[in-house]
């Protein structure tokens, strides 16, 4: 009977570890659904990201950064004025909910990177 209890405990422990590993890797390989569009101040050029991985930091590959964004995805994003998704005293992250847009104020720093809220 003692061995049986240990086996059940081992099965429960193994199942808990499997669920933990599955939950941790849940967003691995997943991407956004929809598009994120960026445009520099007074520029006709639009840079569009689609199926962006939900993990990590993503640089906005416009030479002078972005002043306009349209979030047409099913997820929220955070925009940063630094190229590596870091906040600073002068450059806080800006939360952009799904299906919204935003424009920077004249004279403010452009957005240089973004991360996906997941």
C-alpha positions as CSV (number, residue, x, y, z in Angstrom):
1,X,0.0,0.0,0.0
2,X,2.9,2.4,0.7
3,X,4.3,1.9,-2.8
4,X,0.9,2.5,-4.3
5,X,0.7,5.8,-2.5
6,X,4.1,6.8,-3.7
7,X,3.1,5.9,-7.3
8,X,0.1,8.1,-7.1
9,X,2.2,10.9,-5.6
10,X,4.7,10.4,-8.5
11,X,1.9,10.5,-11.1
12,X,0.4,13.6,-9.6
13,X,3.9,15.3,-9.4
14,X,4.6,14.3,-12.9
15,X,1.3,15.6,-14.1
16,X,1.9,18.9,-12.3
17,X,5.3,19.3,-13.9
18,X,3.9,18.6,-17.3
19,X,1.1,21.2,-16.8
20,X,3.7,23.7,-15.7
21,X,6.0,23.0,-18.7
22,X,3.0,23.3,-21.0
23,X,1.8,26.6,-19.5
24,X,5.3,28.0,-19.7
25,X,5.7,27.1,-23.4
26,X,2.1,28.0,-24.2
27,X,3.0,31.2,-26.1
28,X,6.1,29.7,-27.8
29,X,5.6,29.8,-31.6
30,X,2.4,31.8,-31.3
31,X,1.9,35.0,-33.4
32,X,-0.4,37.9,-33.4
33,X,-3.5,37.8,-35.6
34,X,-3.9,40.9,-37.7
35,X,-1.6,43.7,-38.5
36,X,0.4,46.4,-36.8
37,X,1.1,49.4,-39.0
38,X,3.7,52.1,-38.3
39,X,4.4,55.4,-40.0
40,X,7.0,58.1,-39.3
41,X,5.9,61.7,-38.8
42,X,4.8,63.3,-42.1
43,X,5.8,60.2,-44.1
44,X,3.7,58.3,-46.7
45,X,5.7,55.1,-46.0
46,X,3.8,52.6,-43.9
47,X,5.6,49.6,-42.3
48,X,3.2,46.7,-41.5
49,X,3.9,43.7,-39.3
50,X,1.7,40.7,-39.5
51,X,1.9,37.3,-37.7
52,X,4.5,38.8,-35.3
53,X,5.7,36.4,-32.6
54,X,4.1,37.2,-29.2
55,X,7.3,36.7,-27.4
56,X,10.2,39.1,-27.2
57,X,11.0,42.7,-28.3
58,X,10.5,43.8,-31.9
59,X,12.3,46.7,-33.4
60,X,10.3,49.2,-35.5
61,X,12.4,49.3,-38.6
62,X,11.8,52.8,-39.7
63,X,14.9,55.0,-39.9
64,X,13.5,57.7,-37.8
65,X,11.1,55.6,-35.7
66,X,7.3,55.7,-35.7
67,X,5.0,58.6,-34.9
68,X,1.7,56.8,-35.9
69,X,0.5,53.3,-35.1
70,X,-2.6,51.3,-35.9
71,X,-3.1,48.1,-33.9
72,X,-5.4,45.9,-36.0
73,X,-4.5,42.7,-34.1
74,X,-6.4,40.7,-31.5
75,X,-3.8,41.5,-28.9
76,X,-2.6,44.6,-27.0
77,X,0.9,46.0,-27.5
78,X,3.3,48.2,-25.6
79,X,5.3,50.8,-27.6
80,X,8.8,51.9,-26.4
81,X,10.9,54.9,-27.4
82,X,14.0,52.8,-27.0
83,X,15.2,50.2,-29.6
84,X,15.2,47.4,-27.0
85,X,11.8,47.7,-25.2
86,X,13.3,49.3,-22.1
87,X,11.6,52.0,-20.2
88,X,13.4,55.1,-18.9
89,X,12.6,58.2,-17.0
90,X,12.2,60.1,-20.3
91,X,10.7,57.2,-22.2
92,X,7.9,55.3,-20.6
93,X,6.1,52.5,-22.5
94,X,2.8,53.3,-24.1
95,X,0.0,50.7,-24.0
96,X,-2.0,50.4,-27.2
97,X,-5.1,48.2,-26.9
98,X,-6.3,46.0,-29.7
99,X,-8.2,47.7,-32.6
100,X,-6.9,51.2,-31.7
101,X,-4.5,53.7,-33.1
102,X,-2.2,56.4,-31.6
103,X,-0.2,59.4,-32.7
104,X,2.8,60.9,-30.9
105,X,2.7,64.5,-29.8
106,X,4.8,66.9,-32.0
107,X,8.3,67.1,-30.7
108,X,8.1,63.9,-28.7
109,X,10.5,61.0,-29.2
110,X,9.4,58.4,-31.8
111,X,8.6,54.8,-31.0
112,X,11.5,52.5,-31.7
113,X,10.2,49.0,-30.5
114,X,7.2,47.1,-29.3
115,X,6.3,44.1,-27.3
116,X,3.1,42.0,-27.3
117,X,0.9,41.7,-24.2
118,X,0.2,38.0,-23.8
